[in-house]
Amino acid sequence: MLHLCHRVLCVLLPPLLYIFFFSRFLFIYLYFGPLLVQLACRAVLNLAMAASARSANEAEGLGIRRNKQKW
């Protein structure tokens, strides 16, 4: 098993390292990667909040009120 893992790593690792470290787009990946992830998360959260607010407004327009529990 160890021999197989060593063989796979010796075959796959050099091309992956070459692609990752010597890519001319590495700076772009490192610089814009976290920014794009953050923008995507914000967009998903905004969509979820808008959908939640819309459903709450529709429910209130129909006379359906959610029970607010007081602790």
N, C-alpha and C positions, 0 to 999 in steps of 0.2 A: 504493500500500500504506500509506504513512504517512498519507495522507488518510483512509483507511478506519479505521485504528487511532485516529486523532484523533476521528473521528466516533463510533466505538463508545465511547471513553472519555468523550466529552462527554455521551452518552446514558445510559450505565450508571453512571458514577461518582457523580453527585450523589445519586441515590436510595440507592445503597449507603452513601455517607458519611452521609446523613441517618439511615438505619436503624442504622448502627453507632454513630455518635457521639451521637445524640440519643435513643437508646433508653433507656427508663427501667430496662431490665434490664441495662444496660451494667455497672453495679457488680457485679451478681450474676455476670455472665459473667467479669469480670476477677478477682473474688475466689474464686469456686468452681471456675472452669475448671481451673487447675493442680491443685487439690486432687482434683477428680474424675478427672483423668488419672492422678494418682499412685495413687489408690485402685484404679482399673481395672488399672493395671500390677501392683500388688501382688496383686490377686485372681488375675490370669492366672498370675503366677509361683508363687503358692501352689498353684493347681490343678496346674500342671506338676510341681512338686516332689512333691505328694501322689501323682500318677499314677506318677511315677518310683519313689518309695519303695514304692508298692503292687506295681508290677511286679517290683521287686527282691525284695520279700518273697515273692511268689508263686513266683518262680524259685528262691529258696533253699528254699522249702517243697517244691518238686518235686525237689530235689537238684541243680539246675542252678546251678553256681557260675561266676561270671564270672572269667576269667583276669585277674589283676591283674599287670600288667607292672612289673617292678622295673628301674629304669634305673640 
